[in-house]
Amino acid sequence: MPAESSGQWRVPAALPVLKATGALALVALGLLLAEGDPVQLVLAGSAAAGLLGWALRDVVAPVRLAVDPEGLTVIEGWAGRRRLPWAAVEAITVERRGRLGLANEMLEIDAGESLHLFGRSDLGAEPAEVAEALHAARPAD
């Protein structure tokens, strides 16, 4: 993030391409392995459609989090935006969890009535680094 108190974090450009490639691979596998079974084709097509929808969201709304001197803008719903003034932001933390030997970090923004979660794939950066930048950008009370 720049030295000033504004910036944004977005989905890495390669991620929607990877998701779309996965969708094409699912369709190809469905066609190869279905052997005339329409149920397998429908399942492969449904999974591919879900992946394509997810990839489309990354293209339509790549910016997941933005900060400026007045507050934060977070993604809400499929591709909407929600403005959170600094007064509404109760806490900015990083939750660390591990399962099956894999560590996962999530940036949590607690706005009282809502909780906004962002992973590395949403931000294109480590959640701990983004949390530090948000704390630095937040004006002193």
PyMOL commands that set and color helices and strands:
alter all, ss='L'
color gray80, all
select helices_A, chain A and resi 14-33+38-60+86-88+120-123+127-137
alter helices_A, ss='H'
color red, helices_A
select strands_A, chain A and resi 7-10+63-68+71-76+80-85+91-99+102-110+115-118
alter strands_A, ss='S'
color yellow, strands_A
deselect
rebuild
show_as cartoon
